Amino acid sequence: MSKRVVDGAVLITGASSGIGAGLAARFHARGARVIISGRDRTRLEAVAARHPGMSVIIMDVADPESVSRGLAAVARETPYLTTLVNNAGIQRLLDFSVAEPPGPADLTAEIDTNFAGLVTVTAAALPLLRRAPKARVVHIGSGLGFVPYARTPVYSATKAAVHSFTVSLRHQLAGSTVQVVEIIPPVVDTPLHRSLPSTPPMAMPLDRFLDRAIHGLDAGKDEIPVGLGRVSQIGARVFPKRLFSLINRGD
Ligand SMILES: NC(=O)c1ccc[n+]([C@@H]2O[C@H](COP(=O)([O-])OP(=O)(O)OC[C@H]3O[C@@H](n4cnc5c(N)ncnc54)[C@H](OP(=O)(O)O)[C@@H]3O)[C@@H](O)[C@H]2O)c1
């Protein structure tokens, strides 16, 4: 049986910019019912205004009560979901080598958003996903989940956790109507890198990344490594130390 899921009703977390907003536009252009979510109503409404019919739900994935409220609002808009894209994410440069290490809020923000948030949203959305004849949960992982960038140590660890959770969730839901997908991006040109002095030189243009991600989803793939995301995935098994040195050279 084909794994391909029709577009239907799509919920995307962290869709006010970058990859989330880009995926929302792609699904909307194909006629899907798209619900975008995030923390900032003004930014979300600016995205929705460009795509008539797209709806906005406020949901802070790092706050379990906000997630419950958000999914209740989603359930009022649609009786089922065919796609959940767990995309919301933040990235921090954290330096543990200095005399004054990062404070508690900085230490856990990425864990709460990138990992705990993704798990919370997945659990809350599963009942709506199970109501569709075929559905999928799409996790936005990272090549850094396979080979860490040491200047973003907690971020990299959250993406390793996302990969591990994805593998277990896929195993648990095997044979169900819900497919579990991990997209493994390379560096993509989005505002995520705002804490770096400049966008990394090897960043993939957002549109090219979106083309490749949508192509993988349409092909029904469980894992969609894109560009250097694939290099990290394979290199982590074949030459982990060399790849770590390469990614962290000069730091
Ligand atoms: N760009 C890359 O190079 C790259 C590479 C690998 C993986 N990724 C992953 O791709 C995903 C999207 O990142 P991006 O590159 O598109 O960055 P981005 O443009 O900064 O987008 C991040 C989105 O997440 C939202 N967000 C942050 N915290 C949130 C929270 N607590 N609750 C709900 N939404 C929240 C932000 O919206 P508000 O701040 O308005 O709420 C924003 O819409 C992330 O998971 C990131 O780790 C990106």
The ligand as an SDF file (V2000), in Angstrom:
LIG
                    3D

 48 52  0  0  0  0  0  0  0  0999 V2000
   17.4530   27.0040    9.0600 N   0  0  0  0  0  0  0  0  0  0  0  0
   18.2620   25.9720    9.2160 C   0  0  0  0  0  0  0  0  0  0  0  0
   19.4430   26.0040    8.8410 O   0  0  0  0  0  0  0  0  0  0  0  0
   17.7540   24.7190    9.8570 C   0  0  0  0  0  0  0  0  0  0  0  0
   18.5460   23.5580    9.7580 C   0  0  0  0  0  0  0  0  0  0  0  0
   18.0890   22.4050   10.3600 C   0  0  0  0  0  0  0  0  0  0  0  0
   16.8910   22.3980   11.0270 C   0  0  0  0  0  0  0  0  0  0  0  0
   16.1470   23.5400   11.1190 N   0  0  0  0  0  0  0  0  0  0  0  0
   14.9040   23.4950   11.8800 C   0  0  0  0  0  0  0  0  0  0  0  0
   13.8420   24.0040   11.1100 O   0  0  0  0  0  0  0  0  0  0  0  0
   12.8290   24.4840   11.9970 C   0  0  0  0  0  0  0  0  0  0  0  0
   12.3760   25.8540   11.5390 C   0  0  0  0  0  0  0  0  0  0  0  0
   13.4510   26.7710   11.6840 O   0  0  0  0  0  0  0  0  0  0  0  0
   13.7150   27.9650   10.6650 P   0  0  0  0  0  0  0  0  0  0  0  0
   15.0570   27.7580   10.1170 O   0  0  0  0  0  0  0  0  0  0  0  0
   12.5880   28.1380    9.7670 O   0  0  0  0  0  0  0  0  0  0  0  0
   13.8540   29.1890   11.7040 O   0  0  0  0  0  0  0  0  0  0  0  0
   12.9360   30.4840   11.9850 P   0  0  0  0  0  0  0  0  0  0  0  0
   12.7090   31.2130   10.7110 O   0  0  0  0  0  0  0  0  0  0  0  0
   13.5850   31.1770   13.1240 O   0  0  0  0  0  0  0  0  0  0  0  0
   11.5410   29.8560   12.4230 O   0  0  0  0  0  0  0  0  0  0  0  0
   11.3250   29.2980   13.6820 C   0  0  0  0  0  0  0  0  0  0  0  0
    9.8500   29.3300   13.9590 C   0  0  0  0  0  0  0  0  0  0  0  0
    9.6150   28.7050   15.2290 O   0  0  0  0  0  0  0  0  0  0  0  0
    8.7250   29.5250   15.9520 C   0  0  0  0  0  0  0  0  0  0  0  0
    8.8650   29.2920   17.3870 N   0  0  0  0  0  0  0  0  0  0  0  0
    9.9480   29.4820   18.1660 C   0  0  0  0  0  0  0  0  0  0  0  0
    9.6680   29.1460   19.4380 N   0  0  0  0  0  0  0  0  0  0  0  0
    8.3800   28.7340   19.4520 C   0  0  0  0  0  0  0  0  0  0  0  0
    7.5160   28.2520   20.4590 C   0  0  0  0  0  0  0  0  0  0  0  0
    7.9130   28.1310   21.7350 N   0  0  0  0  0  0  0  0  0  0  0  0
    6.2490   27.9010   20.1120 N   0  0  0  0  0  0  0  0  0  0  0  0
    5.8320   28.0150   18.8340 C   0  0  0  0  0  0  0  0  0  0  0  0
    6.5960   28.4730   17.8410 N   0  0  0  0  0  0  0  0  0  0  0  0
    7.8630   28.8260   18.1480 C   0  0  0  0  0  0  0  0  0  0  0  0
    9.0570   30.9410   15.5250 C   0  0  0  0  0  0  0  0  0  0  0  0
    7.9240   31.7750   15.6750 O   0  0  0  0  0  0  0  0  0  0  0  0
    7.6850   32.8730   16.8020 P   0  0  0  0  0  0  0  0  0  0  0  0
    9.0400   33.2560   17.3390 O   0  0  0  0  0  0  0  0  0  0  0  0
    6.9670   33.9580   16.0690 O   0  0  0  0  0  0  0  0  0  0  0  0
    6.8150   32.1790   17.7900 O   0  0  0  0  0  0  0  0  0  0  0  0
    9.3050   30.7410   14.0330 C   0  0  0  0  0  0  0  0  0  0  0  0
    8.0930   30.7730   13.3150 O   0  0  0  0  0  0  0  0  0  0  0  0
   13.4350   24.4670   13.3970 C   0  0  0  0  0  0  0  0  0  0  0  0
   13.0080   23.3100   14.0900 O   0  0  0  0  0  0  0  0  0  0  0  0
   14.9200   24.3730   13.1210 C   0  0  0  0  0  0  0  0  0  0  0  0
   15.6270   23.7840   14.1740 O   0  0  0  0  0  0  0  0  0  0  0  0
   16.5390   24.7060   10.5340 C   0  0  0  0  0  0  0  0  0  0  0  0
  1  2  1  0
  2  3  2  0
  2  4  1  0
  4  5  1  0
  4 48  2  0
  5  6  2  0
  6  7  1  0
  7  8  2  0
  8  9  1  0
  8 48  1  0
  9 10  1  0
  9 46  1  0
 10 11  1  0
 11 12  1  0
 11 44  1  0
 12 13  1  0
 13 14  1  0
 14 15  2  0
 14 16  1  0
 14 17  1  0
 17 18  1  0
 18 19  2  0
 18 20  1  0
 18 21  1  0
 21 22  1  0
 22 23  1  0
 23 24  1  0
 23 42  1  0
 24 25  1  0
 25 26  1  0
 25 36  1  0
 26 27  1  0
 26 35  1  0
 27 28  2  0
 28 29  1  0
 29 30  1  0
 29 35  2  0
 30 31  1  0
 30 32  2  0
 32 33  1  0
 33 34  2  0
 34 35  1  0
 36 37  1  0
 36 42  1  0
 37 38  1  0
 38 39  2  0
 38 40  1  0
 38 41  1  0
 42 43  1  0
 44 45  1  0
 44 46  1  0
 46 47  1  0
M  CHG  2   8   1  16  -1
M  END
$$$$
